[in-house]
Amino acid sequence: MNKRLVPIFDSETAAVSGLQALHALHALHAAGDSTLDATGLLAKDAKGVVAPDIAAFKSEITALGAEASQASGAAMTQLQARAAATNKRMDGAMRRARQRVDALRQEADAKAGSLRLQRSQAKGDVKTRVEDRMQHVKSACHVRGARLSHAWNLTNNALTA
């Protein structure tokens, strides 16, 4: 029988703790009739898009590695394969994150170019409004870039820990 458990947590910290508790419970009942086949942690970004969390991948890989170190034979091979598959999913998530950063950078550059062109052709109040808009876009891009840079640093730290 296949059943899924989908808990929802108020914070990332609580979600990671819950994921670790599931792994610990699975380790206690490894010989029983319950099997934890796969885990994942999803979070919504500022736009409401659900994306897998790199820390959750890392946690799952660590748990699978610990479990595999105590297993033998076919069970160990299966756990190693699951860890490799999770590693591949994590690499894909990181690649998509890098692509998103690049896309946001290109979008910002395109907006800046468009606003520079508008400013060069504008006069009076229109020119002032375009300059104000340029300053707003520049500030928003700076804030978004700082957040993405912080997230990228956290990801790198999680991968090297």
Secondary structure as UniProt FT lines:
FT   HELIX           12..28
FT   TURN            29..31
FT   STRAND          42..44
FT   TURN            46..47
FT   STRAND          50..52
FT   HELIX           54..70
FT   HELIX           73..121
FT   HELIX           124..160
//
